[in-house]
């Protein structure tokens, strides 16, 4: 049986897509930076903005309109986020966004959110995201920090290696077996110990076994 406080976790591809951000304070600034990191085209609407947001606008990193939100502003965006101190604005934007079929997040208003924002830590291509479904953001941040301690440089190297191999080896059961072996086998342990030479030798062995299995390279 489903529960109303259970989120469905996804990682959105926002590169080149328009995202509306209503609000210009510290929370909005954090939202804007995260959206920019994801490659989104950020449109900020707020009468005032932090110095960082103003600087980003001056550099052309985002578009800022120094005014209050008006009906129709959500149209044409792929995603809508609200971070203001006025609950009336959050309700107005949420209702309009949903009427247009757009996903919306209103800071500190879980009932108005179609999605929640987890606490995020990045290590190269690795993203750690901890969510409490909007119930306890401080707890999510603490858990994220604790988990991040277990992610080392060797994990980043291994993730990039797997991505490189996925782009070059044909699909199939043997490729899946190889990638699983790289993550679960000796190579990961060797990298964790900092023995790059032995890890490279182990990778060559795994690739030789791949070739001998009859799969084309």
N, C-alpha and C positions, 0 to 999 in steps of 0.2 A: 504494500500500500504506500503510495507517494505521500510525502510530507511537504507542506508549503514552505518550510525553511531549508529545503534541500536544493542547492544550485546544480546546474549542469555545467561542468567546467569546460571551457574552450579557450583556444588562443587565436585571436582575430588577426587576420592579415589586412592591415589598414594602409599599406603603402599606396600613396597617390589618391586616397579617398578623403572626402571632405568630412571633417568632424567639427560640430558646433560646441563651443564651450561658453556657457553663460556664467559670468562672474570673473572678477579680476583680483581676488585676494590671494593669500598664501596657499590655500587648498587648490584654488584654480591654477595657480602657478605650477604646482606639482602635477596636476592633471595634464597641463599643456606640455610640460617637459616629457612626460611619458608618451603622450600622443606623438610628439615630434620624433622621439626615439624610434617609434614604430613606423615612421615615414608618412604619417597622416598630414593632410593639408588642414591646418588648424585655423578656425575662424572664431575669434573671441568677441563677445558682446558684453560690455560692462562700462558703466559711467567712469569708473576709476580702475587703475591696474597697478600692480606692483612694479617696482623699477625693473625687475628682470623681464616681466612681460612687455613693458614698454621698449626695452632694449631689443628683445626678440622681434617686436614689430618694426622697429627702426631698421633692423638688419634684414627685413624681409622674410624672416623665418616663419612668421605667422601674420594673419590679418587681424587687426584690432579696430573695432568700431566703438568709440567712447560715448556710448549712449545706453539707455535702458532697453531691455528686450521688448520687441513689438510683435504682435500677431503676424504670423507668416514667416518669421525668421528661421524656423526650423526646416522649412522646405528646402530640398536640394542637398541635404546632408545625409551621410550614411550612418552617423552616430551622433547622439546628443548627450552632453554632460552638463550638469548644473552644479555650481558651487557658490551659493550666495547665502547671506544671513536672513534673507526675506523668504519665509515659507510660502508666501503668496506667489512669488516668482517661480519657485520650484513646482508648485501645483499647476500654474498656467502653462509652463513649458512642457511638463510631463503630459498633460492632457492633449496639448497640440501635437506633440511628437507621436504619441500613440495613435492619434487620429490620422496621422500621415503614414502609419505603419513603420515608424522608426523606433529603434531601441534607445532607451533613455536611462540615465543614472542621475539621481539627485543626491548629493552628499548629505549624509546624516538623516536621510529619509528612506529607510528600507521599503516602506509601503509604496513609494512612488518609483521604485527601481525595477526595470526589466532585467538588469544585470548588476552584479556587485563587482567591486574592484579589489582583488586580493593584494596582500602585501607581497612585493616582488623584490627578488634579488637576482642579478644577472652576472653570469660568469661566461663571457664569450657567447657561444650559441646556447648555453644552458640557462634556462629560466626557472627559478624556484618561485612558486606562487602558493601562498597559504591563505585560505579563505575561511571565515567563520560565518559565511552567508550574511555578512553585514551586522552580525550580533556583537562581536567583540574585536574591533580593529586592533586594539592594543595587544591582545593575546595573539592575533595573527602576526603582528610585527615581531613579538618575542619568539614565537615558534620559527618564523622565517630566519631570524638571526641564528638560532640554535642549529637549524638544518644547514645553513650556509657554511658553518664551520667544517662540515664534512665534505665539502666540494673543493677539491684541490686543482692545481694546474694540470695534473695528469688526466683528470676527468675532461677538461676542456680539450686537451690534445686528442683524447680518445674520441670525443664527440665529432671533432673535425675530421679525424681519420675515417670514421664510419660514414660521414657525409661524402667524403671524397670517393670512397669505395662504392657507395650506392649510386653515384653518378657514372661510374665506369664499368661496373659489373652488371651483367644481365640479371633480370628478375628470376626468381625461382627458389626452390627449396635449398639449393646449395649455397646461394648467396645469403639466405636467411640464417643457415647454419653457421656460415663463416662469421657473420657479424655478431651473432650470439656468442660464439666462441671467443671472439676478440674481447667482448665485454666481460664475460664470466670466467674466462680462462687465465692462463699465466701472464698474458701480455699486460692486462690491467694491473696485476700485482707487481710486475716488474716496473711499470711506469710509476706506480705509487711509491716504490722504493728509490726512484730516480735512476734506475739502471736503463738508460735509453738505448745503449748498445745491445744489451740482451733482448730488449723489447723489439728492436728492429730485426734482430735475428729470428725472433719468434714469429714476427709478422711474415718474414720471408718463408718460413716453414709452413705457415698456414696458407699462404698464397700458392706454394708448391703443391700442397695437398688439394687445393681448389682446382688447379690445372690438371692434376692427375685424376680428378673425379670425372673428367670428360666434359666439364662445363666450358664453353668458350669464354675468352677474356677480351 
